[in-house]
Amino acid sequence: MKQFILLISIFHFSLSAFQLSAQPKYEFRAVWVATVDNIDWPSSKYLSTENQKAEFIKLLNMHQRNGMNAIVAQIRPATDAFYPSQYEPWSEWLTGKQGMPPNPYYDPLEFMIMETHKRGMEFHAWMNPYRAEFNIGKSSIAATHITKIHPEWFVHYGNKKYFDPGNKEVQQFVTNVVKDVVSRYALDAIHFDDYFYPYRISGKEFPDAASYAKYGKGLGREDWRRSNVDSIILKLSKAIKKENRFCKFGISPFGVWRNNDKDPEGSNTKAGQTNYDDLYADILLWLKNKWIDYVAPQLYWEFSQPKVPFATLIDWWAKHAYGRQIYIGHGIYRAFESNSPAWKNKNELPNQIKKLRQYPQVQGSIYFSSKTFARNPNGWNDSLQNNYYKYPALIPPMPWIDSSKPKIDISGAEIISRNSNSKDLVMHFSPRVGSGIKQYVFYVYANKDDINKARIYKILPAEKNLYLNIPAGSLPAEWNNFYISITTVSKTNNESEQSKTYNLLWKSDRWMLSL
């Protein structure tokens, strides 16, 4: 049987700093990878299969260096697919022409999941529910596209074509598309963004009069629209959990639910459009009813924004979690696209991270978008690597999905390499990998009594052989006695109890292992 070897190098390690770090043990750290219009990946619709793969691996490695533990990748940008689908054609942003498969053929979604999981990161499949034609007259539309088969399901608004959310057949079609993906792929989550009913265009009414006349049932037009979105969210929630009860369902809405001049429950903001009143997305209802597992409001504004300040909104969302997880969407793209001096300030993002860590209800971040990090805005890559994400974090578990702890079973540990008169050290661990185990977590600490205070040192994917390489000079010179313990993490992010403690002693010019 093929054995996998992971060599783990430990550099620039100082336990005192490690133990004093304010970084949380559990934190969701993710990046949006937008495929629509080739925003993030692939960089061009005309790349070869080989170059598409190379680009994705490159961006994954960049985000791994930055300390991320999840990727939110767009797989259905406009009623199309980055995977083989019986319902929808291949995306034009993948091959240049909608309906054309990759050549040489591969399954991009399967590839993305495999490479993401290989790095110990979660893969959240980002899908857009209603957008059907990105740019009318310019987008590539295949003969098999659903707009050609059921034109009566769609409406034109601005320069785009959308599913009519009030059409019951539409709701079932979208549900079937999502069910299909969840049933066939090892997804960690299904993720929707803010595009429900489209953002209002001044002077133009969304053209859904026909479906309102057919399905309105005495409701006011706006209440009926909200009921349509509520209906599909509930359908999707049930369908996802039926196919895979461990698959999470998350939504990233616009950053303002409602202004408090419309509703005392709303935030003290003056947003021009809001979820409830303009996009007809009643996020709070979905949270209260436990239809979704996490919400990631897009707080793309700075602290100094007068109408929608970051601090006001993060405080509001923290008070409206209703027992679900909240991740903050950061608009790092604004470092290059905003004229606000705040986005030229190297402290803007660090201050946002420090602010969200003040709230126990807020459990992480998602960054828009991937390509921005490739330009290291304001040196933020360095800030994450050397400070805010210097040490790894576990993804927060969701006890309502699964609360069972895995078992830890390490059948052997040994020193397999030592250089005479050098503190170079390689340790080999032999875990018994169960089917539900996805990771091993290493804790390293100076004093045996510090085990409950120890921070996570390294998180490794579950493999049959684990090799821990500790080069000379990577530990403080005075460290002649230190401890290692290990835990396992399940696929639902629950952590086991600590393993036995492994004591490393430097004695007679060599390392000795004591159990």
QUINORSUL-V837148 format. One record per helix or strand of 3 or more residues. SS is the DSSP state (h for helix, s for strand). FROM is the first residue (numbers start at 1). TO is the last residue. Records with the same first field share a line. If there is no record, write none. Layout:
SS: FROM-TO, FROM-TO
This chain:
s: 7-9, 28-33, 70-76, 122-127, 131-133, 154-157, 160-163, 189-192, 248-251, 325-330, 362-367, 410-418, 425-431, 437-445, 456-461, 466-470, 481-490, 502-507, 510-514
h: 15-20, 36-38, 49-65, 92-95, 108-118, 146-149, 151-153, 168-184, 209-215, 221-243, 275-279, 283-288, 310-318, 334-337, 341-344, 347-356, 370-373, 377-388, 448-450
